[in-house]
Amino acid sequence: MILEKIVESCMGENTYVVGDEKTKKCIVIDPGANFVDIMSVVKKNNLNVEYVVLTHGHGDHITNVLKIKESTNAKIVAHEYEKEILLDKRKNLSASLPSNTVELDADIYVKDNDTLKVGDMKLKFIHTPGHTAGSTSLYCEKEKCLFSGDTIFCGTWGRTDLPTSSREDIMNSITKKILILPDDTLIYPGHGKATMLKDEKPI
């Protein structure tokens, strides 16, 4: 697996470029980082972007979705419950960010336990609501890694005071869907540094 992180300078949002070494097919997860920086990583690794995958629809994670789609013809993928936020600049908070407002529709809407094949990589969508109703984490069992968006971070979890968010849901998502994964799963969050799943379990 090819994996590179690009950090957005203003809000510290993590964008991930994840590619298959054999076929050079890749996905871009949560492209809130600088478009030129993202595409430089893609070009450097000789990758072909097949999908833009959104863990959720907040403005700091979707800033450059449409630019990447236009540049690569990639398909946009999000959870079905996130459509409401993606289509509304107020609910996705892009209307209050310094970058351009964003409203968009995904090409593919997924459900819990749906999978995505990218080259030889198989990625599973785990619906992890709480930060938003359609928040989803992307799990690669073979590589033992989870892209968690803003559901869980190193030492903490995502905000639950935003449109469609729920503290009860995020706690259930973390305890019943994320912490049951293997202890050696590496978590790549939407902000901050990566963490090992075993280190996020209560003592």
Phi, psi and omega in degrees: 000134172265127182220120176226142180250135174241128184258128177289135191287330186277306185252003177069027179286138180265123170255136181242133170255119185237118185233158176269122185297326185284310186266345182067017173276147184212168171237156171245123182259123175054068184283074174265346180285173182302131183302315181298320179295318179298310183291335175294321177294317179300312182293318181302323182264006180055046185261156174245120183280116179264325184219147165251115185254130181251124174287331174194176192256019181290150187306323182287351179253352186236009187310317187247021179302309186291327177295318180292318178300315181295323183282329189239348185066024177291155177267139180272132183236131178209166176288147184300331181280358181264356182302319181304317182285318182300327185271001185229111184297335178283317180288328178273000173071003180292337179294338182254007180262156180292337178282176181296148175292149184227129169225129184206162176241138178285155174278328182228126174252129185252167175240172177304132177077002171296156181236160180226128179258125178231101189062233178268003180272139174240122184243137182248135177270125176247113181292116184233070183293161178143301174293319166218166181295329182255016177302136180220146177253150184247119188246130174244101185296318183300319182268358179054053179218154182226128174263108195260000183057225180256025177281309180223138177240179174293107175085001181200191181220176186284164179294149179230030180244027185241167180307132180069009181274163182203124178295318179300317181294319183291325177294319178294320179298317182291312186283325187260345183238327183264310184289353176274352177288165180305142183303330184270015175290130178268126182262124175252104185274172180285344176214147175083190186275161177291158180214155177272137184305320182299333181281348179262359179279141178296145181287000000 
